[in-house]
Amino acid sequence: MSLSSKPDSNVPRQRTISLRHVAEAAGVSRMTVSRAFKQEASINPAVRKKILKIAKELGYTPDTMVSELMTSFASRRSISYQETFAALWWPERWEKAETGRGFDADIYQGLNEGAQLHGRAIDHLVLTPEMTPRVIMRMLLARNIQGVILTPPPSAGIKAPELEWDQLCTVIVGSSLREPKFHRAQPGHYIAIVQALETLQARGYTRPCLLLRSDLEERMLHAYTAAFLAWGNPKEHIWSTDNPASTGLSHWIKRTKPDVIIADWEDWFQLIKPEDRACGFISLAVRDPQSPISGIYENSIRMAKCAIDLLIRSRLTHELGQPSEPLLLLTSNTWIEGQSLPSRKPESSLS
C-alpha cells in the first residue's frame, strides 16, 4: 500500500481572494485598497466604506504578517527631503487651521500631506504685524526657501504681502487673492452650483432660492450668481448680505416661497428659522462627507495637495516670479446626500 496520494481532481479548489480581486471589484488601485485598511491613512471616507464592504462580501482579510513585514521595510527607508517650502497664513485663518476641523484645517492637512508625498518639508509662517515683507524675505533666504504657498485671506479686500516675488516660485490656494497672477488651485465654484442645480432639477425641484455672503461671492468672481441666473432663475431669488445674521431673511423666504434653499455656507441652516426650513436645503460647501447637510463637498484637502503639485512643477522648471501663462487647476466636487433634501417627485408625475 502506497503512502503517497494524488489530489482528487474532481474536488473544486477554493479560490483565494487577494487584494487584487478587491481592487478590481471596487474599481480602484491595489494601493488604495491597502490604505483603506489602515485607519491612519488619508482616504475618502466614502471610498473606504465601499472598499471595506466589498472586501467583506468577497471574504478578503489582510495578511497581517505581510502587512507587518512591509511596514518594517518601509520604516527602514529614510525620507530624503529635497527642499523646504513655506506656506504663508493670515492670523485669522491660522487660528482655525489649528483647531483640526473645517476649511482651514483641511488646507493645513492637505499642504502637509502634499509636501510629504513629494519628499518636501513645509514651514507654516503666520503673517503677524511683526512679519513684515522684509522680515519674511530674510527668513526665506536664510532657510533657502524658494517655493511659497499663499493660503486664502479672510476677506476679499486683503492683498498679498509685497515680497520679492521674482525670487520665488509661488502658488495660490483658493480664489480670494486675485493679484499677483500666480498659478492657482481652487474649487470649481461654477461647476459646483451647476452640479447642484442639475441634481435639484432631476429630483423635481423647480423654485430654488440662493443665499450668499457678499464677500465670499466677490472672492469667487460671482460664480454662484452667474450660474444661478444662467440657469434661468430670477435675480429676485438671490439673497446677498454682508451679515448672514441680519434680520429680514425670514420675511424674504416667506415672500419668495422657494421649494429648496441653496446656500453658499453650511451654517445658513442654523440661521434659518425652523418654520422656514419646510422646503429642502443644500449647501455648496458641505464641510464633511458624513455631514447631515445635503449638497456639495469641495474636498479642500485635495485642493491643497494640488497646489503643492503646481509648486513642484514650478520648481522643476525653475519658474520664478509671475508666470507668463498662469495655470488654473480646478478640483472636482462630490455630491453628499445628507438629510436636508427631502425626496420629491417630478412635477410631470404629479396628478
For each residue, the residues with C-beta under 8 A, 3 or more apart:
1:
2: 5
3:
4:
5: 2
6:
7: 11
8: 11
9:
10:
11: 7 8
12:
13:
14:
15:
16:
17: 21 22 58 59 60
18: 21 22 60
19: 22 23 30 33 34 60 62
20: 23 24 30
21: 17 18 24 25 58 60
22: 17 18 19 25 26 33 51 54 55 58 60
23: 19 20 26 28 29 30 32 33
24: 20 21 27
25: 21 22 54 58
26: 22 23 32 33 50 51 54
27: 24
28: 23 32 33 47 51
29: 23 32 33
30: 19 20 23 33 34
31: 34 35
32: 23 26 28 29 35 36 43 47 51
33: 19 22 23 26 28 29 30 36 37 51 55
34: 19 30 31 37 38 62
35: 31 32 38 41 42 43
36: 32 33 41 43 47 48 51 52 55
37: 33 34 52 55 62 67
38: 34 35 41
39:
40:
41: 35 36 38
42: 35 109 113 301
43: 32 35 36 47 48
44: 47 48 289 299 334
45: 48 49 289 290
46: 49 50 289 334
47: 28 32 36 43 44 50 51
48: 36 43 44 45 51 52
49: 45 46 52 53
50: 26 46 47 53 54
51: 22 26 28 32 33 36 47 48 54 55
52: 36 37 48 49 55 56
53: 49 50 56 57
54: 22 25 26 50 51 57 58
55: 22 33 36 37 51 52 58 60 61
56: 52 53 59 60
57: 53 54
58: 17 21 22 25 54 55
59: 17 56
60: 17 18 19 21 22 55 56
61: 55
62: 19 34 37 66 67
63: 66 67
64: 67 68
65: 68 69
66: 62 63 69 70
67: 37 62 63 64 70 71
68: 64 65 71 72
69: 65 66 72 73
70: 66 67 73 74
71: 67 68 74 75
72: 68 69 75 76
73: 69 70 76 77
74: 70 71 77
75: 71 72
76: 72 73
77: 73 74
78:
79: 116 119
80: 119
81: 84 119 120 121
82: 118 119 120
83: 120 121 144 145 146 147 315
84: 81 120 121 122 123 143 144 145 147
85: 115 120 121 122 123 145 147 148 149 308 311
86: 122 123 124 125 140 143 145 147 148 149
87: 111 122 123 124 125 148 149 151
88: 125 127 136 148 149 150 151 161
89: 93 94 97 124 125 126 127 151
90: 93 94 126 127 151 153 154 158
91: 94 95 126 127 128
92: 95 96 154
93: 89 90 96 97 104 107 151 152 153 154
94: 89 90 91 97 98 104 124 126
95: 91 92 98 99
96: 92 93 99 102 103 104 105
97: 89 93 94 104 105 107 108 124
98: 94 95 105 108
99: 95 96 102 104 105
100: 105
101: 105 287
102: 96 99 105 106 287
103: 96 106 107 285 287 300
104: 93 94 96 97 99 107 108 151
105: 96 97 98 99 100 101 102 108 109
106: 102 103 109 110 300 301 304
107: 93 97 103 104 110 111 151 152 173 300 301 303 304
108: 97 98 104 105 111 112 124 304
109: 42 105 106 112 113 301 304
110: 106 107 113 114 300 301 302 303 304 305 307 308
111: 87 107 108 114 115 122 124 149 151 173 304 305 307 308
112: 108 109 115 116 122
113: 42 109 110 116 117 301 305
114: 110 111 117 118 304 305 306 307 308 309
115: 85 111 112 118 120 121 122 308
116: 79 112 113 119 120
117: 113 114 305 308
118: 82 114 115 308 309 312
119: 79 80 81 82 116
120: 81 82 83 84 85 115 116 147 308 312
121: 81 83 84 85 115
122: 84 85 86 87 111 112 115 149
123: 84 85 86 87 143 145
124: 86 87 89 94 97 108 111
125: 86 87 88 89 131 136 139
126: 89 90 91 94 131
127: 88 89 90 91 131 136 161
128: 91 131
129: 132
130: 135
131: 125 126 127 128 135 136
132: 129 135 136
133: 136 137 161 162 163
134: 137 138
135: 130 131 132 138 139
136: 88 125 127 131 132 133 139 140 161 163
137: 133 134 140 141 163 164 167
138: 134 135 141 142
139: 125 135 136 142 143 145
140: 86 136 137 143 145 146 148 163 168
141: 137 138 144 145
142: 138 139
143: 84 86 123 139 140
144: 83 84 141
145: 83 84 85 86 123 139 140 141 148
146: 83 140 167 168 169 315 320
147: 83 84 85 86 120 168 169 170 311 314 315
148: 85 86 87 88 140 145 163 168 169 170 171 311
149: 85 86 87 88 111 122 170 171 172 173 307 308 311
150: 88 160 170 171 172 173 177 182
151: 87 88 89 90 93 104 107 111 173 174
152: 93 107 173 174 175 176 177 219
153: 90 93 156 158 176 177
154: 90 92 93 158
155: 158 176 215 219
156: 153 176 215 216 218 219
157:
158: 90 153 154 155 176 177
159: 177 179
160: 150 163 177 179 180
161: 88 127 133 136
162: 133
163: 133 136 137 140 148 160 168
164: 137 167 168
165: 168 170 180 182 321 322
166: 320 321
167: 137 146 164 320 321
168: 140 146 147 148 163 164 165 320 321
169: 146 147 148 311 314 315 318 319 320
170: 147 148 149 150 165 180 182 183 311 314
171: 148 149 150 182 183 184 185 307 308 310 311 314
172: 149 150 177 182 183 184 185 186 307
173: 107 111 149 150 151 152 184 185 186 303 304 307
174: 151 152 177 184 185 186 187 219 303
175: 152 184 186 187 189 219 220 221
176: 152 153 155 156 158 219
177: 150 152 153 158 159 160 172 174
178:
179: 159 160
180: 160 165 170 322
181: 322 323 326
182: 150 165 170 171 172 322 323 326
183: 170 171 172 310 311 313 314 323 326 327 328 329
184: 171 172 173 174 175 307 310 326 327 328 329
185: 171 172 173 174 303 304 306 307 309 310 329 331
186: 172 173 174 175 189 303 328 329 330 331
187: 174 175 192 298 299 300 303 330 331 333
188: 191 192 330 331 332 333
189: 175 186 192 193 220 223 224 284
190: 193 194 223 224 226 227
191: 188 194 195 330 332 333
192: 187 188 189 195 196 284 296 298 333
193: 189 190 196 197 223 224 227 228 262 284 296
194: 190 191 197 198 227 231
195: 191 192 198 199 296 333 335
196: 192 193 199 200 262 282 284 295 296 335
197: 193 194 200 201 208 227 228 231 262
198: 194 195 201 202
199: 195 196 202 203 335
200: 196 197 203 205 208 260 262 280 282
201: 197 198 204 205 206
202: 198 199
203: 199 200 341 343 344 346
204: 201 344 345 346 347 349
205: 200 201 208 259 260 280 344
206: 201 259 347
207: 237 257 258 259 260
208: 197 200 205 228 233 237 258 259 260 261 262
209: 237 238 239 253 256 258 260 261 262
210: 224 225 228 233 237 238 239 262 263 264
211: 239 244 249 261 262 263 264 265 268
212: 216 217 224 225 238 239 240 241 264
213: 216 217 240 241 242 244 264 265
214: 217 218 240 241 242
215: 155 156 218 219 242
216: 156 212 213 219 220 264 265
217: 212 213 214 220 222 223 224 225 240 264
218: 156 214 215 221 222
219: 152 155 156 174 175 176 215 216
220: 175 189 216 217 223 224
221: 175 218
222: 217 218 225 226
223: 189 190 193 217 220 226 227
224: 189 190 193 210 212 217 220 227 228 264 284
225: 210 212 217 222 228 229 238 240
226: 190 222 223 229 230
227: 190 193 194 197 223 224 230 231
228: 193 197 208 210 224 225 231 233 237 238 262
229: 225 226 232 233 235 238
230: 226 227
231: 194 197 227 228
232: 229
233: 208 210 228 229 237 238
234: 237
235: 229 238
236: 256
237: 207 208 209 210 228 233 234 256 258
238: 209 210 212 225 228 229 233 235
239: 209 210 211 212 249 252
240: 212 213 214 217 225
241: 212 213 214 244 246 249
242: 213 214 215 246
243: 246
244: 211 213 241 265 267 268 271
245: 271
246: 241 242 243 249
247:
248: 251 252
249: 211 239 241 246 252 253 271 272 276
250: 253 254 272 273 275 276
251: 248 254 255
252: 239 248 249 255 256
253: 209 249 250 256 257 258 261 272 276
254: 250 251 257 276
255: 251 252
256: 209 236 237 252 253
257: 207 253 254
258: 207 208 209 237 253 261 279
259: 205 206 207 208 279 280 344
260: 200 205 207 208 209 279 280 281 282 341
261: 208 209 211 253 258 268 272 277 279 280 281 282
262: 193 196 197 200 208 209 210 211 228 282 284
263: 210 211 266 268 269 281 282 283 284
264: 210 211 212 213 216 217 224 268 283 284 285
265: 211 213 216 244 268 283 284 285
266: 263 269 283 285 286 287 291 293 295
267: 244 270 271
268: 211 244 261 263 264 265 271 272 281 283
269: 263 266 272 277 281 283 293 340
270: 267
271: 244 245 249 267 268
272: 249 250 253 261 268 269 276 277 281
273: 250 276 277
274: 277
275: 250 278
276: 249 250 253 254 272 273 279
277: 261 269 272 273 274 281
278: 275
279: 258 259 260 261 276
280: 200 205 259 260 261 294 340 341 342 344
281: 260 261 263 268 269 272 277 293 294 340 341
282: 196 200 260 261 262 263 293 294 295 296 338 340 341
283: 263 264 265 266 268 269 286 293 294 295 296
284: 189 192 193 196 224 262 263 264 265 295 296
285: 103 264 265 266 295 296 298
286: 266 283 289 291 293 294 295 296 297 298 336 338
287: 101 102 103 266 291 297
288: 291 297
289: 44 45 46 286 297 334 336
290: 45
291: 266 286 287 288 297 336 338
292: 338 339 340
293: 266 269 281 282 283 286 336 338 339 340
294: 280 281 282 283 286 336 337 338 339 340 341
295: 196 266 282 283 284 285 286 335 336 338 340 341
296: 192 193 195 196 282 283 284 285 286 333 334 335 336
297: 286 287 288 289 291 333 334 335 336
298: 187 192 285 286 303 331 333
299: 44 187 302 303 331 332 333 334
300: 103 106 107 110 187 303 304
301: 42 106 107 109 110 113 304 305
302: 110 299 305 306 331
303: 107 110 173 174 185 186 187 298 299 300 306 307 331
304: 106 107 108 109 110 111 114 173 185 300 301 307 308
305: 110 111 113 114 117 301 302 308 309
306: 114 185 302 303 309 310 329 331
307: 110 111 114 149 171 172 173 184 185 303 304 310 311 329
308: 85 110 111 114 115 117 118 120 149 171 304 305 311 312
309: 114 118 185 305 306 312 313 329
310: 171 183 184 185 306 307 313 314 327 329
311: 85 147 148 149 169 170 171 183 307 308 314 315
312: 118 120 308 309 315 316
313: 183 309 310 316 317 319
314: 147 169 170 171 183 310 311 317 319 323
315: 83 146 147 169 311 312 318 319
316: 312 313
317: 313 314
318: 169 315
319: 169 313 314 315 323
320: 146 166 167 168 169
321: 165 166 167 168
322: 165 180 181 182 326
323: 181 182 183 314 319 326 327
324:
325:
326: 181 182 183 184 322 323
327: 183 184 310 323
328: 183 184 186
329: 183 184 185 186 306 307 309 310
330: 186 187 188 191
331: 185 186 187 188 298 299 302 303 306
332: 188 191 299
333: 187 188 191 192 195 296 297 298 299
334: 44 46 289 296 297 299
335: 195 196 199 295 296 297
336: 286 289 291 293 294 295 296 297
337: 294 341
338: 282 286 291 292 293 294 295 341
339: 292 293 294
340: 269 280 281 282 292 293 294 295
341: 203 260 280 281 282 294 295 337 338
342: 280
343: 203
344: 203 204 205 259 280
345: 204 349 350
346: 203 204 349 350
347: 204 206 350
348:
349: 204 345 346
350: 345 346 347
351:
